[in-house]
Amino acid sequence: MVRQENCDIIVIGGGSAAFEAAVAAHEAGARRVVMLEKAPEAEYGGNARYSGTGFRFVHGGSPEIRQFIPEVDDATFATMQIGPYGADDFLADLDRMTEGRMNRVLAETLVSESNAAVHWMRDVGIKWEPLKEHAKVDGKRYFERGIAIHVAGGGLGQLTQWRRIAEARGIEIRFESPVCAILGDLRRVEGVSVSGPDGRYDLKAKAVIACAGGFQANAEMRARYLAGNTDRMKVRGSRHDTGEVLRMLLDLGVRPSGEWRSGHMSPIDANAPDVETPQHEDGRGNTQSRYDYPYGITVNALGQRFFDEGEAQHSYTYAKTGRAVLAQPGARAIQIYDQKGVRCIRYPHHKATYMEADTIADLAAKVGLEAAVLVQTVEEFNRAVRDDKLFFPGKLDGRATQGLALPKSNWAIRIDEPPYRAYPVTGGITFTFGGVEINRQAQAMNSLDQPVKGLFASGDIVGLFFHNYPSFTGQTRNAVFGRLAGQAAVQEN
Ligand SMILES: Cc1cc2nc3c(=O)[nH]c(=O)nc-3n(C[C@H](O)[C@H](O)[C@H](O)COP(=O)(O)OP(=O)(O)OC[C@H]3O[C@@H](n4cnc5c(N)ncnc54)[C@H](O)[C@@H]3O)c2cc1C
């Protein structure tokens, strides 16, 4: 006989979406909220543990951002150039990045609720810091529109804060407690079956909120769903995001959504570990991301460029650039910079493998490329660089190449100031885009196009994105839909 237990609300997962849903449910009146985390305590938190915790949200610029970072002294704050980011801006970014394919209702909900969700986080006690990602020009720090702050302490910092807030409210977190079945059917969910450290048991509740992440750490599911070189993908985040809860929900009759052959994949050091690329100890982001490609060129193993490195700021291109790298021979590429480019590297604190040489031919030899081919690629690129616009790393400068079949649209500077530098990179998968469909209250939708009673979802398990992704939208999506799910789960009953 399987042991039975009851509670008010079950939250599956131990990442940021899960904490946000659990705290919101408690605030909305749920007395007994139980979080079920598959990982052991030392590894809890899924991808959130590895996250840079940057948030993209609608805000009014400097005066509003100041409320989040009161500890920054006035002189430093005065150097920070932070313009407003409106609902129209965020919606336009989502539309452009996802090629207009994102569910309109969810896109509008994400945008319209983003400001309230981030303020709610501050109100419940989450602390913030200014983003490290900005361009420094003449002593001023230019932040890209929509992104100015991250949660203090990065991935683990955010989790530690959420855990303190949740435990202070009496929310129970059970580690080493993988959910192994969903109790119910496509019309109504009543609980879950758990494989706990002391054996299997059924936990029943008024509602279940699924926040169990994507399937990026599952090689079999990657091979089944994703395009291209799936075995070569390094997994940037948690080894525990293996997609079984997503599969259970699909088997139950929940509708799939989002782009199943795609995911967020970004360029990382070719020597990064296969899974869980490390964060800096102080939470200053992931140590092996290689996002500076707009200030140089990137070539494949044949010595050829293969994408427009200057299409837009990295925050609008990095999530698809890893996919482009993975599609190259050997799933590898080389980022090449001269000293002008090296001076623009915004992540000098990141650990990276690189080689240097005084000539492009010597650099080619060091990275294993055919020297004559790389020299020709660089010379062709240099000849195409126009000088009619000033190079300005803080914004789209329109300094483009002319006459190349594959242009570089911004920040085109000649590679002519030695020593030259080469960074070998590959593509790392961050999270998958295919997941379950939800409505604007974060209720899971079934194949009859009806909400499944008692079932909600938030985070990477939700299928939301197509093609590309504007940076720092994942954490905002977690907060928006986690909060809505927590509230709606309590109100439904
Ligand atoms: C290196 C890196 C940097 C990033 N930086 C940013 C950033 O700066 N800004 C941003 O917006 N996004 C960022 N992201 C993305 C963002 O962190 C993720 O989108 C987010 O963490 C997903 O949250 P989640 O709660 O849905 O999933 P996760 O945080 O992955 O949590 C899923 C949880 O479910 C648990 N779980 C899995 N299976 C089961 C099961 N069977 N039973 C019980 N529990 C289960 C896992 O153990 C885990 O605790 C980054 C991601 C990475 C990897």
The ligand as an SDF file (V2000), in Angstrom:
LIG
                    3D

 53 58  0  0  0  0  0  0  0  0999 V2000
   24.5660   29.6960  -17.3640 C   0  0  0  0  0  0  0  0  0  0  0  0
   23.1850   30.2680  -17.3640 C   0  0  0  0  0  0  0  0  0  0  0  0
   22.9980   31.6480  -17.2410 C   0  0  0  0  0  0  0  0  0  0  0  0
   21.7060   32.1750  -17.2860 C   0  0  0  0  0  0  0  0  0  0  0  0
   21.5470   33.5200  -17.0840 N   0  0  0  0  0  0  0  0  0  0  0  0
   20.2940   34.0400  -17.1220 C   0  0  0  0  0  0  0  0  0  0  0  0
   20.0710   35.4170  -16.8270 C   0  0  0  0  0  0  0  0  0  0  0  0
   20.9920   36.1610  -16.4710 O   0  0  0  0  0  0  0  0  0  0  0  0
   18.7900   35.8840  -16.9310 N   0  0  0  0  0  0  0  0  0  0  0  0
   17.7340   35.0880  -17.2980 C   0  0  0  0  0  0  0  0  0  0  0  0
   16.6120   35.5600  -17.4350 O   0  0  0  0  0  0  0  0  0  0  0  0
   17.9240   33.7620  -17.5210 N   0  0  0  0  0  0  0  0  0  0  0  0
   19.1610   33.2320  -17.4170 C   0  0  0  0  0  0  0  0  0  0  0  0
   19.3350   31.8860  -17.5970 N   0  0  0  0  0  0  0  0  0  0  0  0
   18.1360   31.0680  -17.8330 C   0  0  0  0  0  0  0  0  0  0  0  0
   17.3680   30.8820  -16.5370 C   0  0  0  0  0  0  0  0  0  0  0  0
   18.2650   30.6740  -15.4880 O   0  0  0  0  0  0  0  0  0  0  0  0
   16.4280   29.7080  -16.6660 C   0  0  0  0  0  0  0  0  0  0  0  0
   15.5350   30.0320  -17.6810 O   0  0  0  0  0  0  0  0  0  0  0  0
   15.7020   29.4770  -15.3400 C   0  0  0  0  0  0  0  0  0  0  0  0
   16.6020   29.1430  -14.3280 O   0  0  0  0  0  0  0  0  0  0  0  0
   14.6920   28.3830  -15.4740 C   0  0  0  0  0  0  0  0  0  0  0  0
   14.0330   28.2910  -14.2670 O   0  0  0  0  0  0  0  0  0  0  0  0
   13.1070   27.0490  -13.9120 P   0  0  0  0  0  0  0  0  0  0  0  0
   12.7360   27.2540  -12.4880 O   0  0  0  0  0  0  0  0  0  0  0  0
   12.0750   26.8900  -14.9400 O   0  0  0  0  0  0  0  0  0  0  0  0
   14.0420   25.7910  -14.1050 O   0  0  0  0  0  0  0  0  0  0  0  0
   15.2840   25.3450  -13.2480 P   0  0  0  0  0  0  0  0  0  0  0  0
   15.9020   26.4900  -12.5620 O   0  0  0  0  0  0  0  0  0  0  0  0
   16.1410   24.5530  -14.1650 O   0  0  0  0  0  0  0  0  0  0  0  0
   14.6390   24.4030  -12.1520 O   0  0  0  0  0  0  0  0  0  0  0  0
   14.0570   23.1590  -12.4710 C   0  0  0  0  0  0  0  0  0  0  0  0
   13.9740   22.3700  -11.2020 C   0  0  0  0  0  0  0  0  0  0  0  0
   13.2010   21.1800  -11.3880 O   0  0  0  0  0  0  0  0  0  0  0  0
   13.8570   20.1080  -10.7280 C   0  0  0  0  0  0  0  0  0  0  0  0
   13.3750   18.8520  -11.2980 N   0  0  0  0  0  0  0  0  0  0  0  0
   13.6350   18.3110  -12.5100 C   0  0  0  0  0  0  0  0  0  0  0  0
   12.9930   17.1300  -12.6460 N   0  0  0  0  0  0  0  0  0  0  0  0
   12.3090   16.9280  -11.4950 C   0  0  0  0  0  0  0  0  0  0  0  0
   11.4790   15.8810  -11.0050 C   0  0  0  0  0  0  0  0  0  0  0  0
   11.2330   14.7630  -11.7060 N   0  0  0  0  0  0  0  0  0  0  0  0
   10.9350   16.0070   -9.7730 N   0  0  0  0  0  0  0  0  0  0  0  0
   11.1890   17.0970   -8.9910 C   0  0  0  0  0  0  0  0  0  0  0  0
   11.9990   18.1030   -9.3990 N   0  0  0  0  0  0  0  0  0  0  0  0
   12.5340   18.0190  -10.6290 C   0  0  0  0  0  0  0  0  0  0  0  0
   15.3180   20.4210  -10.9490 C   0  0  0  0  0  0  0  0  0  0  0  0
   16.1480   19.7000  -10.0690 O   0  0  0  0  0  0  0  0  0  0  0  0
   15.3240   21.9160  -10.6840 C   0  0  0  0  0  0  0  0  0  0  0  0
   15.3650   22.2080   -9.3270 O   0  0  0  0  0  0  0  0  0  0  0  0
   20.5980   31.3250  -17.4870 C   0  0  0  0  0  0  0  0  0  0  0  0
   20.7840   29.9440  -17.5520 C   0  0  0  0  0  0  0  0  0  0  0  0
   22.0580   29.4190  -17.4770 C   0  0  0  0  0  0  0  0  0  0  0  0
   22.2250   27.9250  -17.5340 C   0  0  0  0  0  0  0  0  0  0  0  0
  1  2  1  0
  2  3  1  0
  2 52  2  0
  3  4  2  0
  4  5  1  0
  4 50  1  0
  5  6  2  0
  6  7  1  0
  6 13  1  0
  7  8  2  0
  7  9  1  0
  9 10  1  0
 10 11  2  0
 10 12  1  0
 12 13  2  0
 13 14  1  0
 14 15  1  0
 14 50  1  0
 15 16  1  0
 16 17  1  0
 16 18  1  0
 18 19  1  0
 18 20  1  0
 20 21  1  0
 20 22  1  0
 22 23  1  0
 23 24  1  0
 24 25  2  0
 24 26  1  0
 24 27  1  0
 27 28  1  0
 28 29  2  0
 28 30  1  0
 28 31  1  0
 31 32  1  0
 32 33  1  0
 33 34  1  0
 33 48  1  0
 34 35  1  0
 35 36  1  0
 35 46  1  0
 36 37  1  0
 36 45  1  0
 37 38  2  0
 38 39  1  0
 39 40  1  0
 39 45  2  0
 40 41  1  0
 40 42  2  0
 42 43  1  0
 43 44  2  0
 44 45  1  0
 46 47  1  0
 46 48  1  0
 48 49  1  0
 50 51  2  0
 51 52  1  0
 52 53  1  0
M  END
$$$$
